[in-house]
Amino acid sequence: MHWAEHDTEHLDRIGGCGTYEWRVAENRLTWSAGLVQLYGLDRAPTAEEGFTRLVHPDDRMRVEAETSCFLERGGSYEHEFRIVRPDGEVRHIHDRGAIERAADGTPLVLRGLNVDVTRERQAQASRHDARLNTAPGVGFYEFDIARGRSWWSGEMFRILDLDRAEAVDPDAVTRARVVKEDQARLRALQEAASRRLGPFEIEYRIRRRDGKIRWLRDRGETLGPLDPVTGLAWQVKGTVMDITEQRSDAPGTPAGSETFRQVIEAAPFGICVIDAEFRLIQVSAGAAPVFAGIEPLIGRDLGELLRIIWPEPFASEAIAQFRRTLETGEPYHASATRERRHDRDAVETYEWKLEQIHLPDGRPGVVCYFYDLTARATQEAELRENEERLELAYEAAGMGAWDLDLTTGGAIWTPQLYALLGLDPDRPASSELFFEHVHPDDRDQLRAAFERAIETGGIFEAGFRIRRADGALRHVAGRGRIVARQAGRPVRMIGVNFDITDRRRMERKVRDNERQLRLILDNAVAFIGVLDLDGTLREANATALKAGGLSRKEVIGKPFWETYWWSHDPEVAERLRGAVATAARGEAVRYDEVVRMRGESRMTIDVLLSPIFDDDGGVRQIVASGFDITEREKAMSHVQLLMREINHRSKNTIALIQAIARQIWRATPEDFFPRFESRLRALAAAHDLLVNDDWDGALLEDLVRAQLAHFGDLIGTRIHLSGPRVGVTADAAQALGMAFHELATNAGKYGALANEEGQIDIAWSVDGEAEEGGILTLSWTERGGPPVAAPERKGFGSIVLDAIVRSTLAGEVEIAYPPEGLRWRLTCSDKCLLS
């Protein structure tokens, strides 16, 4: 049974009812508005204990026992109990629901409906009371075993020759009226009846005030459930009749008399009457359901009726027994007869008794008293199973029960309680013995809680430590309540104690694990959060909070997309909302997003939303995580920029190589390959410098030294470098590298380095700042070498020194050939200098 939201609203509008949901493992209770109103509360309790306190004290232990049985087994449940509203009003509640279980049978969720049936129960009680007071010669009674309270009809007092009284003490009545020889037998039979559900019949003698002895017959029914601790039933209802004349062989009560008719009508069981012709002549209201669907009924032959209802051979055996009682007057009693009905194809169980009676015409008849035990037999079987399961639960949970007589101090312990304390079961139980084993530090507090429960009549609940007989220390929880009073004073208390050592240890381990997990998460590099399926943020680690400059109360409990990190941009928030919805359906989502961090700064993160599945494959929660990829994004942008730059420079280099090849081929095709190879080496040296500086450019002095590497031993002696530290662009480095290569090659062959005395001065200067468009002046001056003269024709070297450098750098080039040595001068601005 699952209560959808619209069902809950519909039921709340009806009034007098309401729904609830109890998640067992979390002990989380959710009530509808109608249920809160039904219980007279301002707000609903959030846990089972809050509900238990609202149950009537006399019903509380029974409800707890029934709930334990429901949780053990089954898919549905139904019971009734009373509640006490805050204004003191007592209401009768009918509770019905269903249990959702895991694959292993563990109860997960109870969903149910409470209906206020107070008016119906009060009406039933009024009708019952009215009916009971109209049958002379028949006394009716009810006895609440759990509370020790009795109710008698007026005829009960007359039969027992007692004055009417508001309160009835059954033990006092037994001592005052029951014949002494019958008292022990009567008490034993009553004790047995109080521990067995179903019908019973007891006969005993009383002595009236005039000294006369009268025989009484007590017929009734014991109602459950049985108390799992005491083994006692909940209530007994019955009738008492004076049968003195019957036992003296006097004529029986006429079947047609008004008294007999009223007995049949009011009795809480089935009665039918057979006449001397073996015809059914009277059926009580309690017997009617057995014959339902059979028409006509009254006046029909009993044998025919029994063969319609029951199969052979049982039908013939029952007919024979009825005839034997009719003919001989011999009574017959059959207990718990179980047969499959012929007409309904259903197994039913009955207890039945036959007696001969005298009819108004003076002829004999037979009255059959019977009890439908079908439901009771099923209930008893279930109760036995529940008791066995409860016994197993006691053992598994280390739980022991106790029953304490507050008047004498006597106590009864279950074997499990002895085992809990490590004591010999033969040792007499007492509260003092128990307190001897309570830890000294907890003893006073436990005594105070125990005495407070006795004084107030409230529930006793406490957690404490015990020292077992073997010296072991155990943690124990105790719970109990008053179950009997005399003259308003509590006289009996029952309860349970159970070992919670392992639970305490597990709770401590869970807390330690939670702290460790929190420590790990808070020290993780990633930003981590936990979301409900609707996107509500339930947890966030310290890394995420610190990065955003946030506190927990600013974000926990909010929709994730409305938190500070995501709410700066509606598109960002909406993208996240869609991703959460996808993750809630069981699909992981990953993407990059720009989020807001402390001080309105922005950060690019790699977002991952991962669904967390339960054992049944459903999505329980969503884990959100993110990594700062801002630097990675910058690096990727830089790489992309470099790739574009390399592409551009590669094209320029290829174009330059093509130009070099064409010029060499045109000038000196006969030695193309060595000349082309030497120019490529110069270009490669310039490239090496550029690569070392990520193609941002090169220092001018490094470029010069690289191209004069084969004259490296002369630098500082015959080759002199002078100028400030200055960088040149990549394009300038390639062009100047080739120019320096040409100048060095010519100097080695024809110029200042062709003899032993020549000198070369390489100087540069910058006029202004590079960032502001400064001008670079670069000169190559040779002296002391062989006399030089201007070439008769321009070769490729001249082209490199003039045309290529000029066009590449958009600069001014001057070349002179005085006899003392070559002079080369370059002036350029924005295409040369590196900012």
FENZIRA-V632703 format. One record per residue. N is the residue number from 1. RES is the residue in one letter. PHI is phi in whole degrees, -180 to 180 (* if undefined). OMEGA is omega as a letter, one per 20 degrees, with the letter a starting at -180 (none if undefined). Layout:
N,RES,PHI,OMEGA
N,RES,PHI,OMEGA
This chain:
1,M,*,r
2,H,-127,a
3,W,-91,r
4,A,-72,a
5,E,-61,a
6,H,-70,r
7,D,-63,a
8,T,-61,r
9,E,-63,r
10,H,-63,a
11,L,-65,r
12,D,-61,a
13,R,-72,a
14,I,-66,a
15,G,89,r
16,G,76,r
17,C,-154,r
18,G,-170,a
19,T,-113,r
20,Y,-148,r
21,E,-141,a
22,W,-120,r
23,R,-88,a
24,V,-67,a
25,A,-61,a
26,E,-87,a
27,N,49,a
28,R,-112,a
29,L,-111,r
30,T,-124,a
31,W,-113,r
32,S,-76,r
33,A,-62,r
34,G,-64,a
35,L,-71,r
36,V,-59,r
37,Q,-67,a
38,L,-60,a
39,Y,-86,r
40,G,72,a
41,L,-108,r
42,D,-85,r
43,R,-149,a
44,A,-79,r
45,P,-68,a
46,T,-103,a
47,A,-143,a
48,E,-60,a
49,E,-61,r
50,G,-64,r
51,F,-67,a
52,T,-58,a
53,R,-65,a
54,L,-85,a
55,V,-71,r
56,H,-55,a
57,P,-53,a
58,D,-73,a
59,D,-104,a
60,R,-61,a
61,M,-64,r
62,R,-63,a
63,V,-63,r
64,E,-64,r
65,A,-64,r
66,E,-65,r
67,T,-62,r
68,S,-60,r
69,C,-65,r
70,F,-59,a
71,L,-68,a
72,E,-68,a
73,R,-162,r
74,G,99,a
75,G,-108,r
76,S,-144,a
77,Y,-154,r
78,E,-162,r
79,H,-163,r
80,E,-127,r
81,F,-160,r
82,R,-109,r
83,I,-123,r
84,V,-116,a
85,R,-72,a
86,P,-56,r
87,D,-85,r
88,G,92,a
89,E,-73,r
90,V,-97,r
91,R,-126,r
92,H,-94,a
93,I,-119,r
94,H,-102,a
95,D,-113,a
96,R,-143,a
97,G,-168,a
98,A,-132,a
99,I,-116,r
100,E,-93,a
101,R,-120,r
102,A,-76,a
103,A,-59,a
104,D,-88,r
105,G,93,a
106,T,-65,r
107,P,-68,a
108,L,-106,a
109,V,-138,r
110,L,-107,r
111,R,-121,a
112,G,-149,a
113,L,-128,r
114,N,-106,r
115,V,-123,r
116,D,-78,a
117,V,-113,a
118,T,-58,a
119,R,-62,r
120,E,-64,a
121,R,-68,r
122,Q,-66,r
123,A,-66,r
124,Q,-61,a
125,A,-63,a
126,S,-65,r
127,R,-63,a
128,H,-64,a
129,D,-63,a
130,A,-63,a
131,R,-66,a
132,L,-65,a
133,N,-87,a
134,T,-112,a
135,A,-115,r
136,P,-66,r
137,G,86,r
138,V,-124,r
139,G,-98,r
140,F,-118,a
141,Y,-147,r
142,E,-137,a
143,F,-132,r
144,D,-84,a
145,I,-65,a
146,A,-62,a
147,R,-97,a
148,G,68,a
149,R,-113,a
150,S,-121,r
151,W,-129,r
152,W,-124,r
153,S,-76,a
154,G,-61,a
155,E,-66,r
156,M,-61,a
157,F,-65,a
158,R,-67,a
159,I,-61,a
160,L,-89,r
161,D,56,a
162,L,-124,r
163,D,-77,a
164,R,-63,a
165,A,-148,r
166,E,-70,a
167,A,-108,a
168,V,-121,r
169,D,-107,a
170,P,-57,r
171,D,-63,r
172,A,-65,r
173,V,-64,r
174,T,-59,a
175,R,-66,a
176,A,-82,a
177,R,-117,a
178,V,-71,r
179,V,-56,a
180,K,-54,a
181,E,-67,a
182,D,-97,a
183,Q,-63,a
184,A,-63,r
185,R,-63,a
186,L,-62,r
187,R,-62,r
188,A,-64,r
189,L,-67,r
190,Q,-66,r
191,E,-62,r
192,A,-63,a
193,A,-63,a
194,S,-73,a
195,R,-112,a
196,R,-135,a
197,L,-74,r
198,G,122,a
199,P,-78,r
200,F,-150,r
201,E,-148,a
202,I,-134,r
203,E,-119,a
204,Y,-157,a
205,R,-110,r
206,I,-125,r
207,R,-116,a
208,R,-75,a
209,R,-66,r
210,D,-86,r
211,G,90,a
212,K,-75,r
213,I,-94,r
214,R,-128,r
215,W,-92,r
216,L,-120,r
217,R,-116,r
218,D,-107,r
219,R,-114,a
220,G,-161,a
221,E,-143,r
222,T,-95,a
223,L,-108,a
224,G,-104,j
225,P,-82,r
226,L,-78,r
227,D,-69,a
228,P,-65,a
229,V,-92,a
230,T,-89,a
231,G,80,a
232,L,-90,r
233,A,-76,a
234,W,-89,a
235,Q,-156,r
236,V,-127,r
237,K,-128,a
238,G,-169,r
239,T,-128,r
240,V,-126,r
241,M,-129,r
242,D,-83,a
243,I,-116,a
244,T,-57,a
245,E,-66,r
246,Q,-63,a
247,R,-71,r
248,S,-93,a
249,D,63,r
250,A,-76,r
251,P,-55,a
252,G,-72,r
253,T,-63,a
254,P,-59,a
255,A,-66,a
256,G,-95,a
257,S,-72,a
258,E,-64,a
259,T,-62,a
260,F,-65,r
261,R,-62,a
262,Q,-68,r
263,V,-61,a
264,I,-61,a
265,E,-67,a
266,A,-93,a
267,A,-63,a
268,P,-84,r
269,F,-155,a
270,G,-87,r
271,I,-138,r
272,C,-138,a
273,V,-122,a
274,I,-116,r
275,D,-90,a
276,A,-66,r
277,E,-90,r
278,F,64,r
279,R,-108,r
280,L,-79,a
281,I,-116,r
282,Q,-154,a
283,V,-136,r
284,S,-77,r
285,A,-61,r
286,G,-70,a
287,A,-91,a
288,A,-55,a
289,P,-60,a
290,V,-68,a
291,F,-99,a
292,A,-58,r
293,G,91,a
294,I,-104,a
295,E,-134,i
296,P,-73,a
297,L,-117,a
298,I,-66,r
299,G,91,a
300,R,-89,r
301,D,-64,a
302,L,-64,r
303,G,-59,r
304,E,-63,a
305,L,-64,a
306,L,-65,r
307,R,-74,r
308,I,-69,a
309,I,-84,a
310,W,-116,r
311,P,-81,r
312,E,-82,j
313,P,-91,a
314,F,-63,a
315,A,-60,a
316,S,-67,r
317,E,-66,r
318,A,-67,r
319,I,-61,r
320,A,-62,a
321,Q,-70,r
322,F,-60,a
323,R,-66,a
324,R,-64,r
325,T,-66,r
326,L,-64,a
327,E,-85,a
328,T,-106,a
329,G,79,a
330,E,-76,r
331,P,-71,r
332,Y,-142,r
333,H,-134,r
334,A,-119,a
335,S,-102,r
336,A,50,r
337,T,-85,a
338,R,-117,a
339,E,-143,r
340,R,-92,a
341,R,-67,a
342,H,-75,a
343,D,-85,a
344,R,-113,a
345,D,52,r
346,A,-135,r
347,V,-82,r
348,E,-132,a
349,T,-124,a
350,Y,-136,r
351,E,-109,a
352,W,-141,a
353,K,-140,a
354,L,-114,r
355,E,-140,r
356,Q,-81,r
357,I,-132,r
358,H,-104,r
359,L,-86,a
360,P,-57,a
361,D,-82,r
362,G,86,r
363,R,-88,a
364,P,-77,r
365,G,-142,r
366,V,-129,r
367,V,-107,r
368,C,-114,r
369,Y,-99,r
370,F,-144,a
371,Y,-124,r
372,D,-78,a
373,L,-98,a
374,T,-58,r
375,A,-66,a
376,R,-65,r
377,A,-62,r
378,T,-64,a
379,Q,-65,r
380,E,-63,r
381,A,-62,r
382,E,-66,r
383,L,-64,r
384,R,-61,r
385,E,-63,r
386,N,-63,r
387,E,-64,r
388,E,-65,r
389,R,-66,r
390,L,-64,r
391,E,-62,r
392,L,-64,r
393,A,-64,r
394,Y,-56,a
395,E,-67,a
396,A,-65,a
397,A,-90,a
398,G,64,a
399,M,-104,r
400,G,-127,a
401,A,-104,r
402,W,-141,r
403,D,-134,a
404,L,-118,r
405,D,-85,a
406,L,-74,r
407,T,-85,a
408,T,-96,a
409,G,84,r
410,G,-69,a
411,A,-141,r
412,I,-123,r
413,W,-116,r
414,T,-79,r
415,P,-55,a
416,Q,-66,r
417,L,-71,r
418,Y,-58,a
419,A,-64,r
420,L,-60,a
421,L,-87,a
422,G,72,a
423,L,-109,r
424,D,-74,a
425,P,-60,r
426,D,-78,a
427,R,-77,a
428,P,-59,a
429,A,-85,r
430,S,-162,r
431,S,-67,r
432,E,-66,r
433,L,-63,r
434,F,-65,a
435,F,-66,r
436,E,-61,a
437,H,-97,r
438,V,-77,r
439,H,-57,a
440,P,-53,a
441,D,-70,a
442,D,-107,a
443,R,-64,a
444,D,-63,a
445,Q,-64,r
446,L,-68,r
447,R,-61,a
448,A,-63,r
449,A,-66,r
450,F,-66,a
451,E,-68,r
452,R,-65,r
453,A,-64,r
454,I,-68,a
455,E,-68,a
456,T,-92,a
457,G,77,a
458,G,-86,r
459,I,-76,r
460,F,-92,r
461,E,-140,r
462,A,-161,r
463,G,-118,a
464,F,-158,r
465,R,-112,r
466,I,-125,r
467,R,-112,a
468,R,-64,r
469,A,-61,r
470,D,-86,r
471,G,93,a
472,A,-71,r
473,L,-95,a
474,R,-131,r
475,H,-93,a
476,V,-133,r
477,A,-115,a
478,G,-125,r
479,R,-150,r
480,G,-161,r
481,R,-158,r
482,I,-75,a
483,V,-123,r
484,A,-150,r
485,R,-135,r
486,Q,-135,a
487,A,55,r
488,G,78,a
489,R,-107,a
490,P,-66,a
491,V,-124,a
492,R,-149,a
493,M,-138,r
494,I,-125,r
495,G,-177,a
496,V,-135,r
497,N,-125,a
498,F,-139,a
499,D,-77,r
500,I,-116,a
501,T,-59,a
502,D,-64,r
503,R,-66,r
504,R,-62,r
505,R,-65,r
506,M,-67,r
507,E,-61,r
508,R,-65,r
509,K,-65,r
510,V,-63,r
511,R,-62,r
512,D,-63,r
513,N,-64,r
514,E,-64,r
515,R,-64,a
516,Q,-65,r
517,L,-63,r
518,R,-61,r
519,L,-62,r
520,I,-64,a
521,L,-65,a
522,D,-69,r
523,N,-103,r
524,A,-74,r
525,V,-70,a
526,A,-74,r
527,F,-87,a
528,I,-132,r
529,G,-144,r
530,V,-121,a
531,L,-119,r
532,D,-74,a
533,L,-66,r
534,D,-88,r
535,G,93,r
536,T,-70,a
537,L,-79,a
538,R,-104,r
539,E,-146,r
540,A,-148,a
541,N,-80,a
542,A,-63,a
543,T,-60,a
544,A,-68,a
545,L,-65,a
546,K,-65,a
547,A,-62,a
548,G,-92,a
549,G,65,a
550,L,-120,r
551,S,-108,a
552,R,-60,a
553,K,-67,r
554,E,-79,a
555,V,-128,a
556,I,-66,a
557,G,91,r
558,K,-97,r
559,P,-58,a
560,F,-56,a
561,W,-74,r
562,E,-97,r
563,T,-78,a
564,Y,-55,a
565,W,-61,a
566,W,-111,a
567,S,-84,a
568,H,-74,a
569,D,-141,a
570,P,-56,r
571,E,-68,r
572,V,-64,a
573,A,-64,a
574,E,-67,r
575,R,-63,r
576,L,-67,r
577,R,-58,r
578,G,-65,r
579,A,-66,r
580,V,-63,r
581,A,-61,r
582,T,-66,r
583,A,-63,r
584,A,-64,r
585,R,-87,r
586,G,103,a
587,E,-114,r
588,A,-70,a
589,V,-129,r
590,R,-140,r
591,Y,-164,r
592,D,-98,a
593,E,-149,r
594,V,-96,a
595,V,-118,a
596,R,-94,r
597,M,-122,a
598,R,-49,r
599,G,67,r
600,E,64,r
601,S,-76,a
602,R,-117,a
603,M,-140,r
604,T,-91,a
605,I,-125,r
606,D,-91,a
607,V,-94,r
608,L,-134,r
609,L,-110,a
610,S,-114,r
611,P,-73,r
612,I,-107,a
613,F,-101,r
614,D,-91,a
615,D,-64,a
616,D,-91,r
617,G,88,r
618,G,-85,r
619,V,-80,a
620,R,-96,a
621,Q,-149,r
622,I,-127,r
623,V,-101,r
624,A,-104,r
625,S,-138,a
626,G,-153,r
627,F,-122,r
628,D,-72,r
629,I,-118,a
630,T,-60,r
631,E,-65,r
632,R,-62,r
633,E,-64,r
634,K,-63,r
635,A,-62,r
636,M,-64,r
637,S,-63,r
638,H,-65,r
639,V,-62,r
640,Q,-62,r
641,L,-63,r
642,L,-63,r
643,M,-62,r
644,R,-64,a
645,E,-66,r
646,I,-62,r
647,N,-60,r
648,H,-64,a
649,R,-71,r
650,S,-62,r
651,K,-62,r
652,N,-63,a
653,T,-65,r
654,I,-63,r
655,A,-63,r
656,L,-65,r
657,I,-62,r
658,Q,-61,r
659,A,-64,r
660,I,-61,a
661,A,-61,a
662,R,-63,a
663,Q,-67,r
664,I,-64,a
665,W,-63,a
666,R,-69,a
667,A,-79,a
668,T,-139,a
669,P,-65,a
670,E,-70,r
671,D,-121,a
672,F,-60,a
673,F,-66,r
674,P,-64,r
675,R,-66,a
676,F,-63,a
677,E,-66,a
678,S,-66,r
679,R,-68,r
680,L,-65,r
681,R,-62,r
682,A,-62,r
683,L,-64,a
684,A,-66,r
685,A,-63,r
686,A,-64,r
687,H,-64,r
688,D,-59,r
689,L,-64,a
690,L,-65,r
691,V,-64,r
692,N,-62,r
693,D,-106,r
694,D,55,r
695,W,62,r
696,D,-83,a
697,G,138,a
698,A,-153,r
699,L,-70,a
700,L,-63,a
701,E,-64,r
702,D,-62,a
703,L,-65,r
704,V,-62,a
705,R,-61,a
706,A,-65,a
707,Q,-77,r
708,L,-105,a
709,A,-60,a
710,H,-77,r
711,F,-114,a
712,G,-58,a
713,D,-72,a
714,L,-94,a
715,I,-69,a
716,G,102,r
717,T,-111,r
718,R,-112,r
719,I,-112,a
720,H,-117,a
721,L,-109,r
722,S,-152,r
723,G,152,a
724,P,-73,r
725,R,-73,a
726,V,-147,r
727,G,-105,r
728,V,-118,a
729,T,-69,a
730,A,-62,r
731,D,-62,r
732,A,-65,a
733,A,-62,a
734,Q,-65,a
735,A,-68,a
736,L,-69,r
737,G,-59,r
738,M,-67,r
739,A,-65,r
740,F,-61,r
741,H,-62,r
742,E,-64,a
743,L,-65,a
744,A,-67,r
745,T,-63,r
746,N,-64,r
747,A,-66,r
748,G,-71,a
749,K,-89,a
750,Y,-127,a
751,G,-106,a
752,A,-62,a
753,L,-97,r
754,A,-81,r
755,N,-127,a
756,E,-98,a
757,E,-111,a
758,G,-66,a
759,Q,-129,r
760,I,-131,r
761,D,-110,r
762,I,-114,a
763,A,-132,r
764,W,-148,r
765,S,-151,a
766,V,-125,r
767,D,-101,a
768,G,91,a
769,E,-93,a
770,A,-61,a
771,E,-63,a
772,E,-106,r
773,G,82,r
774,G,-64,a
775,I,-109,r
776,L,-98,r
777,T,-119,a
778,L,-129,a
779,S,-134,r
780,W,-125,a
781,T,-127,r
782,E,-109,r
783,R,-155,r
784,G,82,r
785,G,-95,r
786,P,-57,r
787,P,-57,a
788,V,-117,r
789,A,-146,r
790,A,-64,a
791,P,-66,a
792,E,-70,r
793,R,-138,a
794,K,-88,r
795,G,-93,a
796,F,-65,r
797,G,-60,r
798,S,-64,r
799,I,-65,r
800,V,-63,a
801,L,-69,a
802,D,-115,a
803,A,-64,a
804,I,-66,r
805,V,-64,a
806,R,-63,a
807,S,-72,a
808,T,-70,a
809,L,-103,a
810,A,52,a
811,G,-116,r
812,E,-106,a
813,V,-119,r
814,E,-124,r
815,I,-126,r
816,A,-131,a
817,Y,-127,r
818,P,-67,a
819,P,-58,a
820,E,-70,r
821,G,156,a
822,L,-68,r
823,R,-127,r
824,W,-129,a
825,R,-138,r
826,L,-125,r
827,T,-127,r
828,C,-150,a
829,S,-121,a
830,D,-65,a
831,K,-84,a
832,C,-103,a
833,L,-80,r
834,L,-91,a
835,S,-64,none
